[in-house]
Amino acid sequence: MGRVSIVRSAGAPKDSEVKELVKRSIDLVGGLGSVVKRGDVVALKPNVVTGRVSRPGVLTDKRVIEAMIVMCQEAGASEVRVVEGSGYFTPTDVALEKSGVKAAAEALGARVVDVDKDQLVELPVPGHLIVDRIPVSRAFMEADVRINLPVMKTHDQLLVTLGVKNLKGVIPKPWKRNFHKIGVVKAIVDLSRAVPIDLTVLDAINAMEGLGPSFGDVVPLNTVMASRDIWSLDLAASRVMGFDLEELDYLKEGLKLGLFDPKKLEVVGEPIEKVARKFKRPPTDLEFGEGITVISDGACSACRGTIHSVVYDLEQMKMMGEIRDLTIVVGANAKVPKGLKCTPLVMGTCLKAQEREGCYVVGCPPNNDQMLAAIRKVCKLT
């Protein structure tokens, strides 16, 4: 454990070269034959966070998914499953369809599993930090081999999303929301301890910086990383992105629990220094400049992330200059101030008791379309 591979192509890899990149990365950590045996059922967990934005860097590269399906079949797998549960704002079946992942996987004979429609198995978390039992996709857990296929991205709530964070896609949407309410950092650590992963292959062909996980800027690294040890992979990948361990709360929690040892990290293939660059950090505060005031007390990371993505939408629509005196009230402990000149936007299920105090947007978190409609209303935009 502790061995992480880094392989890189000289330029943007052609379709025919992606499989070789993936194979080389796995060969450097023992080869697929050390993981997949003849007759095994294999579950692949990509990142298909949304069907709304399917450009490079947002989703696991379909070529990586295809390569893994074919390689598992060549290793003798009796069945390959592509198992995923999308983010809050897109039904998983829609995300799988719009992203092209469903069609690509089924064309190769893989079975596609929608976590939100799958049966669940409840897993205990021994020595849990914050949640003692977690419901997880049965199709994923009952596979003989589980392979994680995340994308290298920044994240507006956790700073980065890599192998550990990608596991959140094997739990149903209500539990994703619950994780953010109770504390997503400790919750994903607990999830990683309940769900054993045999291999993680990180897609950094097109990574993402800035406003990840969906709206950031593409970083063409032309790189694939792999490890049998999900925590060591995340440590190495975060260093590639220019993050220190002390910046990442979930890594600090994992270190305290002894889930990895930085002193035992062994990088093979390309050295970190050769591929590293300092990724632009995601915005984590709620300061948006003139025109927008956010009153927040007890807001979870999901609602904070929603506000950032809605502001991004407004910027893309070139509407930010039209926003005047917009007050957003968010968080379980927040109060709508008295005497506001304009109608406030009251956001989220936590504030339903104050829905009559302004323009209320329901949801946990509300979706972007509902937020945008409310902003148009309170700011009197056409």
Buried (B, 14 or more C-beta within 10 A) or exposed (E): EBBBBBBBBEEEBEEEBBBBBBBBBBBBBBEBEBBBEEEBBBBBBBBBBBBBBBEBBBBBBBBBBBBBBBBBBEBEBEBBBBBBBBBBBBBBBBBBBBBBBBEBBEEBEBBBBBBBEBEBBEBEBEEBBBBEEBBBBBBBBEBBBBBBBBBBBBBBBBBBBBBBBBBBBBBBBEBBBBBBBEBBBBBBBBBBBBBEBBBBBBBBBBBBBBBBBBBBBBBEBBBBBBBBBBBBBBBBBBBBBBBEBEEBBBBBBBBEBEBBBBEEBBBBBBEBEEBBEEBBBBBBEBEBEEEBBBBBEEBBBBBBBBBBBBBBBBBEEEBBEBBEBBBBBBBBEBEBEEEBEBBBBBBBBBBEEBEEBBBBBBBBBBBBEBBBEBBEEBBEBE
